[in-house]
Amino acid sequence: MSDLEPGLLETDAVEVRNLRSSDLDWVVRIDRQYSQRTRSEYFRKKLVEADEDTGVRISLAALIDGEPAGFLTGRLYYGEFGRPEPVALIDSIGVDGARAGQHVGGALMRQLTMNLRALGVDRVQTQVDWDQGDLIAFFRREGFLLAPRLCLELSLGRAP
């Protein structure tokens, strides 16, 4: 049973807006909690891309009481891998560990899906490592299923 007033969603306490290049420091800080690395250059490029992409809002920031709580980065592709329809790809998603359980990831996904539906996009894809059980469980709760395609990889560091 929820303590929410009728008509309110658990994600309503989370403000979601477009991700900006000025968000770089806190995005890197949150990502480091999960990746154990500092990926400043990777996120700098992603955030510049988000600033320059005027039409499609895929990359999002989540705030609680005006403070950074999480982020999602992604891109919209038209005709990837020989398919004619557009598909959105989630590159990265992160929630500040101090905000775990406060529906930050759900709020990001809710806004993303609203944005994409408004654009006529009906598919979202992402990749998750097998050992990221919490992330797999999150995406499952959000309605993701195993894709009918396999992701193949060639390691160039080893001889075939």
C-alpha positions, 0 to 999 in steps of 0.5 A: 500500500502506498502512502502517496496521495491519489494521482501522484507517482513515486517518481514525482518527487524527482525533477528530470531535466535535460543533461547539460555540459555544466553537469559534468563534475557530478555525473563523473562523481556518480559514475565513479561510484559504479565504474570505479573509474574516472571517465571524465573525457567520455562524459565530457563528449557525451554532455557536449553532444547533449548540448548540441543536439537541439531536437532529440532529448535523450540525455537527462539529469535527475534532481531531488530538492535541487541536488544532483541525484542521477543521470542517463545518457543515450542517442537516437539512431535511424536505421542502425544495423539495417533496420529502418525504424528509429531506436534509442540506445541508453549508453549510461545510467547512474544514480547517486548511492545516497539516493538509492531507493528514491525512484531516481532511475524510474523517473529518468526512464519515465521521462525518457519514454515520454520524450521518445513516444512523442517522437514516434520512437517505439524501441529502446535498447541498452547493454548490461554486463552479466555480472551487473545483477542490480542493473539487470533487475532495474531494467527488467522492472522497467519492462526491458526483455532480452533482445532477439539479437546477439551482441558479438564482440571480437577481442583484438588483443588475442589471436583468433 
